[in-house]
């Protein structure tokens, strides 16, 4: 179901809503998909979701908006505390969801960082330009590069050489 602009501004749940009647922290029953009970306060869907007239905030959307790879701020803002968040992370029904969010957040943050490096390179930053040409965002393994990696890099270097060979000949001829 579609959520209107007016509904997008949702109030955060209170800490009391995250406890059962005995005062114990809730885990999977906090999520609509696992517990169509009165305890559910979040949805696992990508966007906020309306069910039986109530709008459930998307915990994935909140996670992605927080931009917190440590998850500390996120845990304290949307759950009781870090210990409560870790209990949720260790829940077998939640593990795959959370791992997917973590991966997506890492990609998002890397993408934003690379975008900033592109902007800096366009402003003339040699360090940023070097980062981009060296593909600084790639995770490099320790030790000797594989044969495939060496061949790939040699091919890239040859393509660069071929692309600029004519320019180089012209520049040498001008001297």
C-alpha positions in Angstrom: 0.0 0.0 0.0 1.1 3.5 -0.7 2.1 5.8 2.1 1.2 9.5 1.7 3.6 12.4 2.5 1.6 13.2 5.6 2.1 9.6 6.9 5.8 9.6 6.2 6.5 11.5 9.4 6.0 8.8 11.9 6.6 8.9 15.6 9.3 6.6 16.9 8.1 3.9 19.2 8.6 4.3 22.9 11.0 2.1 24.8 8.0 0.7 26.7 6.6 -0.7 23.4 9.7 -2.8 23.0 9.0 -4.8 26.2 6.5 -7.6 26.8 4.0 -7.5 29.7 6.7 -9.0 32.0 9.2 -6.3 31.1 11.4 -8.5 28.9 12.8 -7.1 25.6 10.9 -8.2 22.5 12.7 -9.5 19.5 11.0 -11.0 16.4 7.5 -10.0 17.7 8.6 -6.4 17.0 8.3 -7.1 13.3 5.0 -7.3 11.5 6.1 -10.1 9.2 6.8 -12.4 12.2 4.1 -11.4 14.5 0.8 -10.0 13.5 0.4 -9.2 17.2 -0.2 -5.9 19.0 3.5 -5.9 19.8 4.7 -5.4 16.2 6.0 -1.8 15.6 8.2 -2.2 12.5 8.0 -3.8 9.1 10.9 -5.6 7.3 9.6 -4.2 3.9 11.8 -1.7 2.0 9.2 1.1 2.6 6.8 2.0 5.4 3.7 -0.3 5.2 0.1 0.1 6.2 -1.7 -2.9 7.7 -5.2 -2.8 9.3 -5.1 1.0 9.3 -1.8 1.3 11.1 1.5 2.4 9.5 4.5 0.4 10.3 7.9 2.1 9.8 10.4 0.2 7.6 13.3 -0.8 9.8 15.4 -1.3 6.7 14.7 2.2 5.6 15.6 3.6 9.0 18.8 1.5 9.1 19.8 2.8 5.7 19.0 6.4 6.5 21.0 6.3 9.8 24.3 5.7 7.8 25.8 4.1 10.9 28.1 1.1 10.0 28.9 0.7 13.8 25.1 0.3 14.4 25.5 2.0 17.8 23.4 5.1 17.1 20.9 3.0 15.2 20.5 0.5 18.1 20.0 3.2 20.7 17.6 5.2 18.6 15.3 2.5 17.3 15.7 -0.2 20.0 16.3 -0.3 23.8 20.1 -0.4 23.5 23.0 -2.1 21.8 22.4 -5.3 23.8 18.8 -5.4 22.6 19.9 -4.9 19.0 22.5 -7.7 19.3 19.7 -10.1 20.5 17.7 -9.2 17.4 20.8 -9.6 15.2 21.3 -13.1 16.6 17.7 -14.2 16.0 17.8 -16.8 13.2 14.8 -15.2 11.4 16.5 -11.8 11.3 20.1 -12.8 10.4 19.6 -12.8 6.6 17.8 -9.5 6.6 20.4 -7.8 8.7 23.3 -9.1 6.6 21.6 -7.9 3.5 21.2 -4.4 5.1 24.8 -4.3 6.2 26.0 -5.2 2.7 23.7 -2.6 1.1 24.8 0.1 3.6 28.5 -0.6 2.8 27.8 -0.3 -0.9 25.9 3.0 -0.3 28.7 4.5 1.8 31.4 3.4 -0.7 29.4 4.8 -3.5 29.0 8.1 -1.7 32.8 8.2 -0.9 33.8 7.5 -4.5 31.4 10.2 -5.7 33.2 12.7 -3.4 36.5 11.6 -4.8 35.2 12.2 -8.3 34.2 15.7 -7.3 37.6 16.3 -5.7 39.4 15.0 -8.8 37.4 17.4 -11.0 38.5 20.3 -8.7 42.1 19.3 -9.3 43.0 17.0 -6.4 45.8 14.8 -7.5 45.3 12.5 -4.6 41.7 11.9 -5.6 42.6 11.4 -9.2 45.2 8.9 -8.2 42.7 7.1 -6.0 40.3 6.8 -9.0 42.9 5.7 -11.5 44.3 3.1 -9.0 40.7 1.9 -8.3 41.3 2.6 -4.6 37.8 1.4 -3.7 38.7 -2.2 -4.5 39.8 -4.5 -1.7 43.3 -5.8 -2.4 44.5 -9.1 -1.2 47.9 -9.3 0.5 50.6 -11.0 -1.4 51.4 -11.4 -5.1 48.6 -10.6 -7.5 47.1 -13.5 -9.4 47.9 -14.2 -13.1 44.4 -13.0 -14.1 44.9 -9.7 -12.1 48.3 -9.1 -13.7 46.9 -9.8 -17.2 43.9 -7.5 -16.6 46.2 -4.6 -15.4 48.5 -5.1 -18.3 45.6 -4.9 -20.7 44.3 -1.7 -19.1 47.8 -0.2 -19.3 48.1 -1.2 -23.0 44.8 0.4 -23.7 45.8 3.6 -22.0 49.1 3.6 -23.9 47.3 3.0 -27.2 44.8 5.7 -26.4 47.4 8.3 -25.7 50.2 7.2 -28.2 49.1 9.6 -30.9 49.0 12.5 -28.4 52.5 11.6 -27.2 53.9 11.5 -30.8 52.5 14.9 -31.5 53.9 16.3 -28.3 57.4 14.9 -29.0 57.2 16.3 -32.6 56.5 19.8 -31.2 59.7 19.8 -29.1 
